[in-house]
Amino acid sequence: MTYFDARENEYGGIEVRGEALPSSPDRFCRDLGEALRAWEHAGYKVAWLQIPIARAALIPVAAEAGFHFHHTRPDYVMMVKALFADAFIPPYATHYVGAGGAVFNEQDELLVVVEKLHIRTRPQFFKLPGGLVEEGEPIVQGVMREVYEETGIRTRFHSLITIRHSHHWKFDKSALYFICRLDPLSSEIAIDEEEIAIARWMPVQEFLNNPHVHPFNKFVIQAVLGR
């Protein structure tokens, strides 16, 4: 018997999609107990339950049966249960991905910004424009989009400069930040007033001499220029 129209995955697990679940918690409790016994007998290692928000009443039932939260999306929660003590459950997303652009013009100036959240306490905290890459978005497209959204400068990808790997960031997750060199295709700045307080073309040496600039940003620019 196939419970909840479940599907076997390539790792020896069994997956249940939300549309296959009953809406009644009582029926779900009964069917889940039978399904778990059948899946364990069949030798499956891990059971995955995708519970849509419309069936949120089923979550306590699954928790009572030994399922725990694996990850969430806007429209569902994924719950998982190891059917054997040594079963491996892969973690969900552990990193944020962001990208920043080092944009140089022909006057040896660097495109820099001060974010609005820093303008009162650190008005000289200039940094490279950039931000989080969207889900499914290539790094190259993401960095050019972020630079354009923050400064109004259109760019062309030149090269990857470096990658910063940090930990204990938002929600205690790790982060990968790609620093890319970009060539400007325009020069007139138009800031995103919701996020950016200042955007300007700054002489490179002024940037490097500014004591308020983060040492990592200085290191990136010095590496590009071979200084």
Helices and strands as residue ranges (DSSP letters): E 7-8, E 13-16, G 18-20, H 25-42, E 46-52, G 53-58, H 59-64, E 68-73, E 76-82, E 95-103, E 109-115, G 116-118, E 130-132, H 139-151, E 155-166, G 170-172, E 174-184, E 196-203, H 204-209, H 215-225
